[in-house]
Amino acid sequence: MRIVHLAACFLLLLLCVLVPLSAKTKKLTVMGMLTEVTAVGGETAGWAIELNPVLMLDGTQISSIEVKSSNTHRLESFRDKAVEATGNLTYESGVETGQRPVLELSSIKPRKHKIFIF
């Protein structure tokens, strides 16, 4: 009987840990300039979007977000261009960078600049 009680407590503890982790993923659409980035130690996916407008995440103002894509050749065609990107927001941790937001792309398309003259 004690083993059943311990197993139930372990499963409850495991559920309490895994539910908040899965809640950290959410769908997000951002706009900005796609740029290639590098970092010492390779703690980056290699691409980021310089956000325009900036974004507030968890009470912190974010001006740039790292992006991950399975099709990096497609990202090459958007280098240094204005884009609109949609994907799942996740968080990754690195030794040098700590925890940082990352957008796992599901779609990316060019965005035309609108110039307003007053």
Rosetta blueprint (number, residue, H / E / L):
1 M L
2 R H
3 I H
4 V H
5 H H
6 L H
7 A H
8 A H
9 C H
10 F H
11 L H
12 L H
13 L H
14 L H
15 L H
16 C H
17 V H
18 L H
19 V H
20 P H
21 L H
22 S H
23 A H
24 K L
25 T L
26 K E
27 K E
28 L E
29 T E
30 V E
31 M E
32 G E
33 M E
34 L E
35 T E
36 E E
37 V L
38 T L
39 A L
40 V L
41 G L
42 G L
43 E L
44 T L
45 A L
46 G L
47 W E
48 A E
49 I E
50 E E
51 L E
52 N E
53 P E
54 V E
55 L E
56 M E
57 L E
58 D L
59 G L
60 T E
61 Q E
62 I E
63 S E
64 S E
65 I E
66 E E
67 V E
68 K E
69 S L
70 S L
71 N L
72 T H
73 H H
74 R H
75 L H
76 E H
77 S L
78 F L
79 R L
80 D L
81 K L
82 A E
83 V E
84 E E
85 A E
86 T E
87 G E
88 N E
89 L E
90 T E
91 Y E
92 E E
93 S E
94 G E
95 V L
96 E L
97 T L
98 G E
99 Q E
100 R E
101 P E
102 V E
103 L E
104 E E
105 L E
106 S E
107 S E
108 I E
109 K E
110 P E
111 R L
112 K L
113 H L
114 K L
115 I L
116 F L
117 I L
118 F L
